[in-house]
Amino acid sequence: MSKILIRGGTVVTAEAESRADVLVDGEVVVAVGEGLDATGAQVIDAGGAYVLPGGIDPHTHMELPFMGTVASEDFFTGTSAAAAGGTTTIIDFVIPAPKQRLLEAFHTWRGWAAKSATDYSFHVAVTWWDDSVAADMATLCTQHGVNSFKHFMAYKGAIMCDDEILVNSFLRAKELGALCTVHAENGELVFRLQQAIFDKGITGPEGHPLSRPPMVEGEAANRAIRIAEALGVPLYIVHNSCEQSLQAITRAKLEGQRVFGEVLSQHLVIDDSVYRNPDWDKAAHYVMSPPFRSKEHQLALWRGLQAGMLQTTATDHCCFCTPQKRAGINDFRKIPNGTGGVEDRMSVLWSHGVRTGRLSPSEFVAVTSTNTAKIFNIYPKKGTIAVGSDADLVVWDPAKTRVISKETHHQNIDFNIYEGMATIGNPAVTLVRGTVVWQNDQLDTTRGFGRYLNRPCWAPFWASQNQRNALAEPTAVVRTQPT
């Protein structure tokens, strides 16, 4: 492997900014400092640019079988598009069918992901419960480097977890030192509201947000948080879209509970007016869950991100092309849920976050990379620029402009939810483990170059946190028995 010297840029980590060169040898960073020797190295000029850790998207769904179809983006096209946008690692989801063994599903997803162009890992969903699920959770933790389990509180009749499943899985995760994550929407309420909206004759995409109002998300978020509090387990809530779920997270964090919150770049900049587009196809492309909200929720989410109540940004990248969306042409409940965005997250967040003053460059790095690496235990291998870290690097040009369009994006979908949005601040060069995969607006990825990331559990750490919760060793009360 050849050496690469990234020279003359401003190196940005979650902690600091400094003018420095970055020397890469093979797949790792071997030196960070001023005036590094370029002998024998390919030199990349980063003058006037930032050098950032590669982005980490903690929430994607490549080639997901869902709602009677399969997501159009596979692991090669999806991770390639991610690299074009400065994201060099994804954490996808293994979602077993009801009654399917978790290990069987995991191996299926590992096979699909072998074609990835960037490094990847998996959360594994718990969609049902018996002793085999508990056993498979242990095997996944100890033998396959899985340290997070997903729970869908929505999608009744398919993959929804009731409270019994949540409690069983949360307790098992606690034993293993794994992190519980939830999709927080009250599935029973969604089911009832969907039927009520449809019965009123509202069959188009505008019915989707009406059937999933903010209080449905807020209730589920609060319920999951309180179950986690009672059991003494940490909790990660994915794709928070509204003020109600943010309030639940904020209350819990201020009470000292260990709760993490994720927000999608889409929910920060797109509002619910998209569902009222008279063009059915365009409106349907925004059908995802939770849905897009009104502008006041966007303002609350930005404040939550700035205040540290939301720690990570993601995309929930799950692409369905127009013919697939048309499965719900007469019934919004049948429109496959999902949007794209893995290629655009970084530039959208820079343009609407850093350039507006909402985020500093270091805060940008934290919410697009470092926090995810720390929460899911791949730091400092990923998420920073330091000696020994993987050389997942982005030379970020703060002046580079781009107009987002389906005509020029690399995502495998015939629509872009940001169509026509102009961004200022985009990747000039992307390196994945020391290999240049994006430069001069040209993508050069290799099928199968990505590696699976083991993510160890934290059993000793979580155990120490549990001393303060309600499951700490109780003190017996001696009472005189009535006669």
Summary of the structure (lengths in Angstrom):
residues: 483
radius of gyration: 22.4
end to end distance: 83.4
largest distance: 91.2
contacts: 1779
relative contact order: 0.17
helix: 35%
strand: 23%
